[in-house]
């Protein structure tokens, strides 16, 4: 199950790790992604910290940590192919994995249905 933030990041729990990425809505809004700045492995983040940057021809946006934790892996494929985020934002375009997470922080995030309703409210 994925959880979503109002900043359009998603979190998917896999065991006791959290996989982080940006939503399909965010990727579509940005257009073709041309550059990604990823966090460093072993970097610690708390909710709201800047985790990285995603750039397209039209915009550059900060990616915020939707959950606290320590980076244990980054998606190295994005360095050579940042467009993976545009093509597959919620699968192949994941940004990083965090460990040492507090899963209770997910209580403040939205499930997919709530997130889709939130996105619809933005487009009205």
Backbone torsions as a table, in degrees:
resi	resn	phi	psi	omega
1	UNK	NA	138.3	178.3
2	UNK	-102.6	149.2	175.8
3	UNK	-119.5	145.5	-175.1
4	UNK	-125.9	147.6	176.5
5	UNK	-103.1	163.7	175.5
6	UNK	-67.6	-16.8	176.8
7	UNK	-87.6	4.4	174.5
8	UNK	76.3	24.7	169.4
9	UNK	-94.2	155.0	174.5
10	UNK	-123.1	157.1	177.1
11	UNK	-132.5	132.0	173.0
12	UNK	-125.3	125.7	178.2
13	UNK	-83.4	131.2	173.5
14	UNK	-129.2	103.3	-172.3
15	UNK	64.6	-126.2	178.6
16	UNK	-104.3	21.9	176.4
17	UNK	-113.5	156.0	177.0
18	UNK	-118.7	126.6	174.4
19	UNK	-95.2	134.1	-174.8
20	UNK	-118.1	141.9	174.6
21	UNK	-160.7	-175.2	174.9
22	UNK	-106.5	153.0	-175.5
23	UNK	-72.4	163.5	176.1
24	UNK	-60.3	-39.4	178.3
25	UNK	-59.0	-46.8	-179.8
26	UNK	-62.5	-44.0	-179.6
27	UNK	-62.9	-42.4	179.1
28	UNK	-65.5	-38.6	-179.7
29	UNK	-65.2	-38.6	-178.6
30	UNK	-73.4	-30.5	-173.6
31	UNK	87.5	-162.2	-176.3
32	UNK	-65.6	120.5	-179.2
33	UNK	-75.9	129.9	-176.7
34	UNK	-113.1	-16.5	-177.3
35	UNK	-156.8	143.0	176.8
36	UNK	-134.9	130.7	171.9
37	UNK	-106.4	114.4	-176.3
38	UNK	-98.0	157.5	176.2
39	UNK	-71.8	167.1	175.9
40	UNK	-87.5	147.9	175.6
41	UNK	-63.2	142.0	-178.0
42	UNK	77.6	1.5	173.6
43	UNK	-70.1	141.1	177.7
44	UNK	-102.1	140.0	179.6
45	UNK	-133.8	149.2	168.2
46	UNK	-116.1	160.2	-178.8
47	UNK	-48.4	132.0	176.6
48	UNK	94.2	-15.3	176.1
49	UNK	-66.0	150.4	174.8
50	UNK	-73.5	119.5	-176.2
51	UNK	-91.9	-30.5	-177.8
52	UNK	-179.8	-170.7	-179.3
53	UNK	-136.0	141.1	174.7
54	UNK	-123.2	131.0	-179.6
55	UNK	-122.7	143.9	171.9
56	UNK	-127.2	-177.5	176.6
57	UNK	-63.3	-27.3	-173.7
58	UNK	-98.2	-24.7	-171.2
59	UNK	-157.0	162.8	172.0
60	UNK	-131.4	125.1	-177.8
61	UNK	-129.8	144.5	173.6
62	UNK	-78.3	144.6	173.4
63	UNK	-105.7	127.8	-176.6
64	UNK	-103.7	144.7	178.2
65	UNK	-66.0	116.6	179.2
66	UNK	-82.0	-10.2	-179.6
67	UNK	-151.6	149.6	179.6
68	UNK	-79.6	150.2	176.9
69	UNK	165.1	-175.6	-179.9
70	UNK	-113.7	130.5	-179.6
71	UNK	-68.2	124.2	177.4
72	UNK	-112.5	-13.9	177.3
73	UNK	-161.0	147.8	172.7
74	UNK	-123.1	156.3	180.0
75	UNK	-82.9	87.3	-177.2
76	UNK	-58.8	-25.0	-179.6
77	UNK	-61.2	-24.5	-178.4
78	UNK	-70.3	-22.4	178.8
79	UNK	-63.7	-41.7	179.4
80	UNK	-89.7	-27.4	-176.8
81	UNK	-132.7	70.0	179.9
82	UNK	-61.7	-22.2	178.4
83	UNK	-64.6	-12.0	174.8
84	UNK	-57.8	-31.3	178.5
85	UNK	-66.2	-41.3	178.6
86	UNK	-66.0	-41.8	-174.7
87	UNK	-78.6	-33.7	-174.2
88	UNK	-150.3	65.2	-172.6
89	UNK	-63.2	-27.1	-175.4
90	UNK	-108.6	13.7	175.3
91	UNK	-136.0	-86.7	-176.8
92	UNK	-71.0	-20.7	-176.7
93	UNK	-92.9	21.4	177.0
94	UNK	-59.7	153.7	-175.8
95	UNK	-96.6	-52.4	-176.8
96	UNK	-157.1	169.4	175.2
97	UNK	-118.9	138.3	178.5
98	UNK	-116.2	145.0	171.3
99	UNK	-118.7	178.5	-178.7
100	UNK	55.2	45.3	-177.8
101	UNK	-92.9	160.4	174.0
102	UNK	-110.9	99.9	-174.0
103	UNK	-63.9	-16.2	177.2
104	UNK	-66.3	-20.5	177.6
105	UNK	-66.1	-20.2	179.0
106	UNK	-70.3	-17.7	-179.3
107	UNK	-60.2	-25.7	-179.5
108	UNK	-91.2	2.9	-180.0
109	UNK	-100.9	168.1	-177.9
110	UNK	-99.1	146.7	169.1
111	UNK	-78.0	176.6	-174.3
112	UNK	-60.8	-43.4	-179.7
113	UNK	-60.9	-46.8	179.5
114	UNK	-63.5	-38.7	179.6
115	UNK	-65.1	-42.9	179.4
116	UNK	-62.9	-37.9	175.3
117	UNK	-64.9	-40.1	177.9
118	UNK	-61.7	-46.1	179.7
119	UNK	-62.4	-42.6	178.0
120	UNK	-59.8	-37.2	-179.0
121	UNK	-67.6	-26.8	178.7
122	UNK	-74.0	-27.5	-175.3
123	UNK	-89.1	-7.2	180.0
124	UNK	-75.7	NA	NA
